[in-house]
Amino acid sequence: MVWLVHILVNAVTLMIIAHFFASVTLSGFGAAILASIILGIVNMIVKPILVILTLPVTVLTLGLFLFVINAITLLLTSAVMGDNFSIDGFGMAVVAAVIFAILSSLIHSFIIDPLTKR
C-alpha cells in the first residue's frame, strides 16, 4: 500500500514540475505514473552504481553532487519515456531534480509519515 502512495506522490510531483516549467513536458497523468515507476526502477538499479562511482566527488562537494546524480536519473527516465516525458537540457534536469527532492520530501512528510505511524 505504501509503495503505491510513493508512486502517486512522485507522479503528482512530476506533474507539478511539468506545470510550472515549459522545459519539462509530460503528456498526462498516466504518463506521470509510468514515469514515476520507471524513475523508481532507475533509482533502484542505476543510482547506487552512480553513487559508488562518484563517491569521491560527492564527498568533495559535501553531497551536493547527488543532485547531479538525481538529474541523470531524471534524464534516463526521460530517455526511456520518449515523447511522453521530456526534459530540455541538463541544467533544467538539475533544477527539476532539486525541486523534485524538495516537493516529494514535503509531500511524503505530510502523507506517508502519518500512514506508517499507525
C-alpha positions as semicolon CSV with decimal commas, in nm:
position;residue;x (nm);y (nm);z (nm)
1;M;0,000;0,000;0,000
2;V;0,277;0,245;0,091
3;W;0,466;0,182;-0,235
4;L;0,153;0,279;-0,428
5;V;0,134;0,605;-0,236
6;H;0,503;0,666;-0,314
7;I;0,435;0,619;-0,685
8;L;0,134;0,852;-0,675
9;V;0,322;1,118;-0,480
10;N;0,611;1,105;-0,726
11;A;0,367;1,126;-1,019
12;V;0,196;1,430;-0,869
13;T;0,536;1,589;-0,806
14;L;0,634;1,533;-1,169
15;M;0,304;1,685;-1,281
16;I;0,365;1,994;-1,065
17;I;0,714;2,039;-1,209
18;A;0,584;1,995;-1,565
19;H;0,310;2,250;-1,498
20;F;0,546;2,525;-1,382
21;F;0,836;2,471;-1,625
22;A;0,794;2,479;-2,003
23;S;1,118;2,283;-2,045
24;V;0,962;1,980;-1,877
25;T;0,677;1,821;-2,070
26;L;0,453;1,540;-1,956
27;S;0,169;1,412;-2,171
28;G;-0,073;1,330;-1,889
29;F;-0,129;1,167;-1,553
30;G;-0,088;0,816;-1,694
31;A;0,250;0,916;-1,832
32;A;0,336;1,064;-1,493
33;I;0,256;0,735;-1,321
34;L;0,461;0,543;-1,576
35;A;0,749;0,791;-1,538
36;S;0,726;0,751;-1,161
37;I;0,751;0,372;-1,192
38;I;1,044;0,396;-1,433
39;L;1,214;0,653;-1,209
40;G;1,175;0,416;-0,916
41;I;1,334;0,133;-1,113
42;V;1,619;0,358;-1,230
43;N;1,673;0,478;-0,873
44;M;1,682;0,118;-0,754
45;I;1,924;-0,014;-1,018
46;V;2,131;0,268;-1,169
47;K;2,153;0,525;-0,887
48;P;2,351;0,307;-0,641
49;I;2,607;0,235;-0,912
50;L;2,640;0,607;-0,990
51;V;2,670;0,694;-0,622
52;I;2,952;0,443;-0,572
53;L;3,137;0,553;-0,886
54;T;3,115;0,922;-0,794
55;L;3,174;0,889;-0,420
56;P;3,496;1,098;-0,415
57;V;3,325;1,386;-0,598
58;T;3,022;1,358;-0,372
59;V;3,241;1,379;-0,063
60;L;3,433;1,677;-0,203
61;T;3,111;1,864;-0,279
62;L;2,962;1,773;0,060
63;G;2,683;1,574;-0,101
64;L;2,569;1,836;-0,350
65;F;2,676;1,612;-0,639
66;L;2,380;1,389;-0,550
67;F;2,159;1,647;-0,722
68;V;2,357;1,585;-1,041
69;I;2,302;1,211;-0,999
70;N;1,929;1,273;-0,949
71;A;1,931;1,485;-1,267
72;I;2,095;1,196;-1,453
73;T;1,824;0,958;-1,331
74;L;1,556;1,202;-1,446
75;L;1,723;1,227;-1,788
76;L;1,741;0,846;-1,811
77;T;1,371;0,828;-1,729
78;S;1,304;1,090;-1,994
79;A;1,504;0,891;-2,248
80;V;1,306;0,575;-2,175
81;M;0,970;0,755;-2,188
82;G;1,033;0,923;-2,523
83;D;0,785;1,196;-2,616
84;N;0,557;1,128;-2,319
85;F;0,806;1,280;-2,074
86;S;1,090;1,506;-2,179
87;I;1,333;1,743;-2,014
88;D;1,513;2,001;-2,228
89;G;1,876;2,011;-2,120
90;F;2,093;1,908;-1,831
91;G;2,055;2,239;-1,647
92;M;1,680;2,203;-1,640
93;A;1,723;1,845;-1,521
94;V;1,930;1,968;-1,225
95;V;1,668;2,231;-1,140
96;A;1,392;1,970;-1,172
97;A;1,590;1,729;-0,951
98;V;1,627;1,990;-0,677
99;I;1,259;2,084;-0,691
100;F;1,159;1,717;-0,711
101;A;1,360;1,640;-0,398
102;I;1,211;1,930;-0,203
103;L;0,850;1,874;-0,313
104;S;0,850;1,498;-0,277
105;S;1,004;1,514;0,070
106;L;0,744;1,771;0,180
107;I;0,455;1,570;0,039
108;H;0,594;1,245;0,182
109;S;0,623;1,402;0,526
110;F;0,257;1,503;0,521
111;I;0,112;1,189;0,361
112;I;0,334;0,884;0,410
113;D;0,469;0,952;0,758
114;P;0,119;0,955;0,913
115;L;0,034;0,635;0,721
116;T;0,332;0,448;0,864
117;K;0,285;0,566;1,226
118;R;-0,026;0,361;1,293
